[in-house]
Amino acid sequence: MTIRGLNQVRKHYVEETQKTMTFKYSNKNKKWMDVEVDEATFDKHLVPLEDAKGRASDTGMKWEQWVGLVSRGKPESLVLVRLKPQITKRRAPGPGAIRKAEWKPIANRWLQDTCVILHSDSARSYKSKISGVLHDAVVHQKKKVKINGKWVWKLPKYVTMKTHKLPSGRKIKTKAGTQVIDRAWRFLKDRVKVNQNSKSDSANIRAKIRSAQYEYWCRGKDMWSCTGNLLTWHMSKIVQKP
């Protein structure tokens, strides 16, 4: 089996398995789970003139952007969803944060009524009210604040302690920040090699991202054993039982 074929098998397995995943504990006790969310960009390409309504002013950058959710301490819980960001100007530094219209359906699908403490950056979309979810955020950019009549730069806080009040009235302290999902993005980008055959908005780059997601699920495990189980699953799908 070639590398491209293995990526396709991993892609089908990840997409089918992800549909059955949840961030809710299976037992009846309402335990709260720490979940981090963030988005990342893998590649971009210039929209050709023939696809831009025939006007040069409509051309811009199209981005390959994904949003990820992961439970702390559980790499096998990583969930990736592909986004459809708006086309930006050619020299834009990025597609921007996730829009509320895209985040709301994702949040309702994965987080609604799950007893989750959601950790994110300061993007406004993540502040949406979701039942069963408590939210905190950290600021990843420095900002100007006025102290004693003088404007000074306040350094960003990537990690800070937050206190949440649960619906039962009990208070719980958690560490706000997105350090786990940030390391997950670094893990994925090290394995997704972008070239002329796997540009943004192509099936090949989506297969590579799903393949890297499968490797992240198998962190700390024997990859030979995991690959054997993967191929067993694949053969069960293509071979008909008598």
C-alpha positions as CSV (number, residue, x, y, z in Angstrom):
1,M,0.0,0.0,0.0
2,T,1.3,3.4,-0.9
3,I,1.5,6.4,1.4
4,R,-1.4,8.1,-0.5
5,G,-3.5,4.9,-0.1
6,L,-2.7,4.7,3.6
7,N,-3.8,8.3,4.0
8,Q,-7.1,7.6,2.3
9,V,-7.7,4.6,4.6
10,R,-6.9,6.7,7.7
11,K,-9.2,9.5,6.4
12,H,-12.2,7.1,6.0
13,Y,-11.5,5.6,9.5
14,V,-11.2,9.0,11.2
15,E,-14.3,10.5,9.6
16,E,-16.4,7.4,10.5
17,T,-15.1,7.2,14.0
18,Q,-15.4,10.9,14.7
19,K,-19.1,10.8,14.1
20,T,-19.5,8.6,17.2
21,M,-17.3,10.6,19.5
22,T,-18.6,12.8,22.3
23,F,-17.1,14.9,25.1
24,K,-19.7,13.7,27.6
25,Y,-18.8,11.2,30.3
26,S,-20.7,7.9,30.0
27,N,-21.5,7.5,33.7
28,K,-24.4,9.2,35.4
29,N,-22.2,11.4,37.6
30,K,-21.9,14.9,36.2
31,K,-18.2,15.4,36.0
32,W,-16.8,18.4,34.3
33,M,-14.3,18.0,31.5
34,D,-11.7,20.5,30.3
35,V,-11.8,21.0,26.5
36,E,-9.7,23.3,24.5
37,V,-10.6,24.8,21.1
38,D,-8.7,26.7,18.5
39,E,-8.4,27.1,14.7
40,A,-5.4,26.7,12.5
41,T,-4.5,27.4,8.8
42,F,-2.5,24.9,6.7
43,D,-2.2,26.5,3.3
44,K,-3.6,29.2,1.0
45,H,-3.9,29.8,-2.8
46,L,-4.9,32.6,-5.0
47,V,-8.3,32.4,-6.6
48,P,-7.8,32.3,-10.4
49,L,-9.3,35.0,-12.5
50,E,-11.7,32.6,-14.3
51,D,-13.3,31.7,-10.9
52,A,-13.6,35.4,-9.8
53,K,-16.6,36.4,-11.9
54,G,-14.3,37.6,-14.6
55,R,-13.1,40.7,-12.6
56,A,-9.6,41.1,-11.3
57,S,-10.9,42.9,-8.2
58,D,-12.7,39.7,-7.1
59,T,-9.5,37.7,-6.9
60,G,-8.1,37.0,-3.4
61,M,-6.7,34.4,-1.1
62,K,-8.6,31.2,-0.3
63,W,-7.5,29.4,2.9
64,E,-7.4,25.9,4.2
65,Q,-8.6,26.5,7.8
66,W,-9.7,23.9,10.4
67,V,-11.0,24.1,13.9
68,G,-10.0,21.6,16.6
69,L,-11.4,20.5,19.9
70,V,-9.5,18.2,22.3
71,S,-10.0,17.1,25.9
72,R,-7.0,17.6,28.2
73,G,-5.2,14.4,28.8
74,K,-7.0,12.5,26.0
75,P,-5.3,12.8,22.6
76,E,-7.7,10.2,21.2
77,S,-10.5,12.8,21.7
78,L,-9.1,15.3,19.1
79,V,-12.0,16.4,16.8
80,L,-11.2,18.4,13.6
81,V,-13.8,20.2,11.5
82,R,-13.0,21.9,8.2
83,L,-14.1,25.5,7.9
84,K,-15.0,27.6,4.9
85,P,-13.5,31.0,5.6
86,Q,-14.3,34.0,3.4
87,I,-11.9,34.9,0.6
88,T,-9.6,37.6,1.8
89,K,-7.4,40.2,0.1
90,R,-4.2,39.0,-1.4
91,R,-1.9,40.3,1.3
92,A,-4.1,39.5,4.2
93,P,-2.0,37.8,7.0
94,G,-4.7,35.1,7.5
95,P,-8.4,34.2,7.2
96,G,-9.2,35.6,10.7
97,A,-10.9,34.0,13.6
98,I,-13.8,31.5,13.2
99,R,-17.1,33.2,12.4
100,K,-20.1,32.8,14.7
101,A,-22.2,31.3,11.9
102,E,-19.7,28.5,11.6
103,W,-19.0,28.0,15.3
104,K,-22.6,27.8,16.5
105,P,-23.5,24.5,14.7
106,I,-20.1,23.0,15.7
107,A,-20.7,23.9,19.3
108,N,-24.3,22.6,19.3
109,R,-23.1,19.3,17.8
110,W,-20.1,18.6,20.1
111,L,-20.6,20.6,23.3
112,Q,-24.3,21.2,24.0
113,D,-25.4,19.7,27.4
114,T,-22.0,18.0,28.0
115,C,-20.7,19.5,31.3
116,V,-17.6,21.0,29.6
117,I,-15.3,23.9,30.7
118,L,-14.3,25.3,27.3
119,H,-10.8,27.0,27.1
120,S,-10.2,29.2,24.1
121,D,-8.5,32.4,22.9
122,S,-10.2,35.8,22.9
123,A,-12.1,35.3,19.6
124,R,-15.7,36.6,20.0
125,S,-17.4,33.6,18.4
126,Y,-16.4,31.4,21.3
127,K,-18.3,33.6,23.7
128,S,-21.6,32.2,22.4
129,K,-23.9,30.9,25.1
130,I,-24.2,27.1,25.0
131,S,-26.1,25.1,27.5
132,G,-24.0,22.9,29.7
133,V,-20.8,24.8,28.9
134,L,-18.7,27.1,31.0
135,H,-16.2,29.3,29.1
136,D,-12.9,31.1,29.8
137,A,-10.4,32.8,27.5
138,V,-6.9,34.1,27.4
139,V,-5.6,37.0,25.4
140,H,-2.8,36.1,22.9
141,Q,-2.0,39.7,21.9
142,K,-0.6,42.6,23.9
143,K,-2.9,45.5,24.3
144,K,-2.7,49.1,25.5
145,V,-4.2,50.0,28.9
146,K,-4.3,53.2,30.9
147,I,-2.5,53.0,34.3
148,N,-2.3,56.1,36.4
149,G,-3.0,58.3,33.5
150,K,-0.4,56.7,31.2
151,W,-0.9,54.3,28.3
152,V,1.3,51.3,28.7
153,W,1.5,48.0,26.8
154,K,0.1,45.0,28.8
155,L,1.8,41.7,27.9
156,P,-0.4,38.8,26.8
157,K,-1.2,36.0,29.3
158,Y,-1.1,32.6,27.6
159,V,-2.0,30.7,30.9
160,T,-3.9,32.0,33.9
161,M,-6.0,30.5,36.7
162,K,-9.8,30.9,36.5
163,T,-12.5,30.2,39.0
164,H,-15.8,28.9,37.7
165,K,-19.1,28.6,39.6
166,L,-20.9,25.3,38.7
167,P,-24.7,25.2,38.5
168,S,-24.7,23.2,41.8
169,G,-23.1,26.2,43.5
170,R,-19.7,24.6,43.9
171,K,-16.7,26.6,42.7
172,I,-13.9,25.0,40.7
173,K,-10.5,26.3,39.7
174,T,-9.1,25.5,36.3
175,K,-6.1,26.6,34.2
176,A,-7.2,28.8,31.3
177,G,-5.2,28.5,28.1
178,T,-4.9,26.6,24.8
179,Q,-1.5,25.0,25.3
180,V,-2.8,21.4,24.5
181,I,-4.5,22.2,21.2
182,D,-1.6,24.4,20.2
183,R,0.8,21.5,20.6
184,A,-1.7,19.4,18.7
185,W,-1.6,21.8,15.8
186,R,2.2,21.7,15.9
187,F,2.1,17.9,15.8
188,L,-0.2,17.9,12.8
189,K,1.7,20.5,10.8
190,D,4.9,18.6,11.2
191,R,3.3,15.7,9.4
192,V,1.3,17.6,6.8
193,K,3.8,18.4,4.0
194,V,2.2,20.9,1.6
195,N,3.4,20.6,-2.0
196,Q,2.1,21.1,-5.5
197,N,0.1,17.9,-5.2
198,S,-1.6,18.8,-1.9
199,K,-2.5,22.5,-2.1
200,S,-5.4,24.1,-0.2
201,D,-8.9,23.1,-1.1
202,S,-7.7,19.7,-2.5
203,A,-8.7,16.2,-1.5
204,N,-5.1,15.3,-0.9
205,I,-4.4,17.8,1.8
206,R,-7.6,16.8,3.6
207,A,-6.4,13.2,3.5
208,K,-3.1,14.2,4.9
209,I,-4.7,16.2,7.8
210,R,-6.9,13.3,8.6
211,S,-3.9,10.9,8.5
212,A,-2.1,13.2,10.9
213,Q,-5.1,13.3,13.2
214,Y,-5.1,9.5,13.3
215,E,-1.4,9.5,14.3
216,Y,-2.3,12.0,17.1
217,W,-5.0,9.6,18.3
218,C,-2.4,6.9,18.5
219,R,0.2,8.9,20.5
220,G,1.9,6.7,23.1
221,K,0.7,3.5,21.4
222,D,2.3,0.9,19.2
223,M,1.8,2.2,15.6
224,W,2.3,-1.3,14.1
225,S,-0.5,-2.6,16.3
226,C,-2.7,0.4,15.5
227,T,-2.0,0.0,11.7
228,G,-2.9,-3.6,11.9
229,N,-6.2,-2.8,13.5
230,L,-6.8,-0.1,10.9
231,L,-6.2,-2.5,8.0
232,T,-8.5,-5.1,9.6
233,W,-11.2,-2.5,9.8
234,H,-10.6,-1.5,6.2
235,M,-10.8,-5.1,5.0
236,S,-14.0,-5.7,6.9
237,K,-15.5,-2.8,4.9
238,I,-14.5,-4.1,1.4
239,V,-14.8,-7.9,1.9
240,Q,-18.3,-9.3,2.0
241,K,-18.9,-12.1,4.5
242,P,-20.4,-15.3,3.0
